Amino acid sequence: MIIGVAGPYSSDTEEQRQQNLDRLNTAAARLLEKDHIPLIGINAAKPVVEKSSIQDKYKSIMDISLALMDFCDGLLFLAESPGANRERDFILSKGLPVYYSIDEIN
């Protein structure tokens, strides 16, 4: 399955943002080890948005993230945040499963 990974990214410090990103990527690595294809919106969006002259960077990040989620068969939801909640709600609106623990996924 293609499984999105959602959780907090934004934070007040670069150190906390990196910790949040590491948590997302570690969860994605566990999914890969279970033979799933993990997708993380911020991984796709951040490098592109940082190079752009777009004013509303959050909107662009969410647009890219939600576009990626459209290809997913489910979502691993690590913790709440405004963006993660939007990804979760999008997956739920499609009638797809949201997992709250890696252990729920075979």
N, C-alpha and C positions, 0 to 999 in steps of 0.2 A: 504494500500500500504506500501511497504518497501521503505523508503525515506532516502537517504544519506544526511548528513549535512556537508557542506564544508565551510571553512573560514580559516583565518589566525590562525596559532598556534605559529610558531617560532617567537622569539623576542630576544632582547638583554638582557632582565632581566627576572628573574623567576617570578616576580610580573606580568609583562605584559603577559608572557606565561599563567599564571594562569587565568588572566582576559580573554584572548582569549579562553581558554578551558571552562571557565564559560559561555561565550557567546554561544559557540557551544552546551553545555549541556542544557542551558536554552531554546534554539531553539528546541532541541530534545525533551525536556519536553513538549513544546507546541504541537509538532507533536503527541506525545503520548496521550495528552489530546484530540486530534482530532481523536483518534483511529487509528493512523498509527504506524508503527514500525520504529523508527529512528535508523540509524547506523552512527557512527562517526569513521572514520578510525583511528585517533590518539588514541582514547580510547582503541581500540583493539591492536594497534601496540606498543604504548609507554611502557607498562609494560613488554612486551616480549623483545623488543629491548634493554631496559635498563639492562636486566638480561643477555644479550648475549655478546659474545666477538666479534661480527661483527664489522668490521672497518667502513664500509660505512653505518652508522645508518640511514641517510636520505633515501638512496635507499631502505633499508629494511622497513622503515616506509611507504614509497610510495608503495612498492610491496604489503604489507598487506592491505593498504588503498584501492588500486585499486582492489585487490581481493574481498574485501567487497563490493565495488561499483558494482561489477559484479552481485550481488544479488539484487540490488536495481531496483525499478520501476521508480524512478525519483530522483532528487537532489534538496535540498534547498541550494542555494548558497548565503552565507551571505556577503562575500567580497572577493576581489582578493588577492591571494598570489600564489607563484609558485606551491605549492602542491594543493591548492584549484582549481586553474586553470586546473591542470592536471586531477583532479577528474571531473570537469565540462566538459572538452573536451572528456573524456572517456564516460560519460553519453550521451553527444550529439552524439558521434560517433555510439552509439547504437540506435539512433533515439528516445531516451527517453526524457521526459520533464525536464527542469531545471526551478525551481521556484526562484524568486528573492525576494520574500516576503512571510512570513507565511500566509498572507491574501489571497494569490493566491491558497491556498490548502484548499480543503473542508474537 
